[in-house]
């Protein structure tokens, strides 16, 4: 398994935490935008944050399901022939990565959390962390502490792991369920929105 933001020599553990802003940015596959890859497993799935600054085509990913959540900005309209998908702030939109979508910004640039997974192989979900949520054993999870710190508890006896404002955590090879909770108060919008997000990637049901 390859985790894009972490150096190869760093020992792996069930949880990795890093500042979002420290992840290097790279160009989209089609060169029309910029993205930060938070975590990836080869070509099977990827979780990233994209900056969309102008209208234009989206990169195509044949055989992949895409999920997007707008973290900053008014939104994006995706069009492909008679098909239309609208991405709005803090709402999860699911659409086909193999379609040649053309994007039109709604009143200015946006920052989007993007998830792509191989269809029928993985089942991705994205949830806003407005309260306690659990990640099941066997799943992979990415916690984006956008604007508000979060805590992760692996068991009632274990101390909580803190994920500070505008950091993200990657949980892998979970042997036990993990409980994720946002701080009840406080927060600061550092450019990645004010609502923490939880991405869960599980094997698709057989």
Phi, psi and omega in degrees: 000137182246126176251110193304319188279353188252136179302147183297330184279352181284128180299143180274148177215169182300337178224136174235136181235139180206154174292135179300317185293342182277349180283124181296145179265154178218163181285151172301163177304324180267004176075008186261004180199183183232142181219153170247122178272118180275321180199151180202152172235091182053229176259010183282318179201161179207143174238126186213167173242124184248143172255116180252110188253349180205161178296153177158180183286146172272150174295145179263142177226091182299138178075011183244144169267138179244139171236137180224144173227124177283119180265333181213138179102176187277330179139183184217141172251126178256131180229142175209098185063238180273357182273141176220133174229130181250126177260119183240159185304127172061024173243137182277123176247130177248133182205169186278120180289345181273000179271144180278079182284142172245127188260138173236121181288146176260094175064051170111174184298159178225157168247129185233138168273124184239138176232130173234136181219149175296125182296139179072357177256318180234154176241105180267147171222150174231129181232140172286133181271082177259356178195195181289133174224151181245141174256124184288156175300144180089350181266165169252141181223145173235122178256121178255104183277060183287114174077349182207136179292155179228165177228145178237131180235122183274336178198161180301333182272343186275144175290151180288145172265130182266136174242109189288167179306132179060032165248169172224154179235142177244122177252130183226154176049050182291122177274338181223155176301150179237135180260125181247133181222139173275156172301141182289334182224174177084190180126157181202126181279105179266013179113355182246019179093177184247354184248117176300149182235143176241120176256127177240130178239119182235157173298141178294149180294138180281000000 
